[in-house]
């Protein structure tokens, strides 16, 4: 039997995160529900003037083992697990002196927050492994036909509103809360497994645990994947910091596709690595134009000029709010997605005339480090995100001529863009804008040739430009291509066994070259 609606006659509230607990208990008590609680939660509620029955009084058994055992009792778990459609269950519960518990509001000891502290001790971590809480959550979720389980304070208001409207909680809500509860305990157990399996025999905590448990929640189904014959969905990583693409708010436009999101992520990452205001245009996960300027309008115009053909139907990211002039320029051409921190009202009015353009708004991120994941056959590659930022002080001059100050500025700009170009990556730049980009070639010299060809096709002069290479030049031939094209300064990681011959080639041409000591392979 499935109960269509469940009145709340008795609620057990025992929470580590006490956000909203008083309001929840007060509202339930106002409907006549009996409130059971434990320890600190019971004290909090009583202090707020709410009538509360402590679980120890309800069970007749005091807490023991310094609070390790509080709710592990037949009257508690029987009250949660008894099926309301089974007379024998209800009779057994009554004979044990228990009563049905219709709502359970429980969240768990802050294990993840505890072990995230650098000074966390092992014994402290162990004491923050909740036992009774997960048991109650799982019991209530299992018996959701007769019990409401609340693990997230963010759900309290909606459930209370439902009770206020109908006097009960619907079967649909109970099922959704049960699903959420099992996900909650799964994540909790996963965090414990991740922590414990990261510890070596001497207590040292390793970066990569032996067992890795991750959790994602679905944001939306997508129309299809990279191609129409592939199904796809977007998921949110529970471990990701705020300010990532999945937090973007879609203001207008068609449904986002798998490829839209992948390209938007690349564009947003590159834009956020550049000074503000800047614009980055991406096509097939590669920047095809990037520029910084005094306004978003000028930045867009300069970025677009790098490769107008590739910019057709591209993904455009800005790291500053968009105004009407910028919107007018962007909307005059075919574009799939625009992403920016904000849009003024005039800009929104312009884009409204192009209803298919997908507009995303996302405040610039705080810069928290993430981890990158890539599936391979039968497994997962996991690494720290490539968040390394090179400054002028990090550059090592290896040629007879040092770059001029203006060249240094352009070298750093080109280097930041090259980080987001698929390897092998070559980026020509000058005056805070890209002039030619060569991406994804098997040979670095071919990437250099393609970058020069694309610049010439766009009518851009490479004389006096600078070049960034995401990894070292293994031979002088790639360097010769960019110098022959007009470049006067080069930034590269260095580290090749042929560095000396590459440096000699630069000196022979009077070019400046700097090493970063860092490479930015992007596969």
Secondary structure, 3 states (H helix, E strand, C coil): CCCCEECCCEEEEEECCCCCHHHHHHHHHHCCCEEEECHHHHHHHHHCCCCCEEHHHHHCCCCECCCCECCCCHHHHHHHHCCCCCHHHHHHHHHCCCCCCCEEEEECCCHHHHHCCCCCCHHHHHHCCCCHHHHHHHHHHHCCCCCEEECCHHHHHHHHHHHHHHCCEEHHHHHHHHHHHHHHHHHHHHHHHHHHCCECCCCCECCCCCCCCCCEEEEEEECCCCCCCCCEEEEEECCCCCCCHHHCEEEECCCCCHHHHHHHHHHHHHHHCCCCCEEEEEECCEEEEEEECCCHHHHHHHHHHHCHHHHCCEEEEECCCECHHHHHHHHCCCEEEEEECCECHHHHHHHHCCCCCEEEECCCCCCCCCEEEEEECCEEEEEECCCCCCCHHHCEECCCCCCCHHHHHHHHHHHHHHCCCCCCCEEEEECCEEEEEECCCCCHHHHHHHHHHHHHHCCCCCCCCEEEECCCCCCHHHHHHHHHCCCCEEEECCCCCCHHHHHHHHHHCCCEEEECCCCCCCC
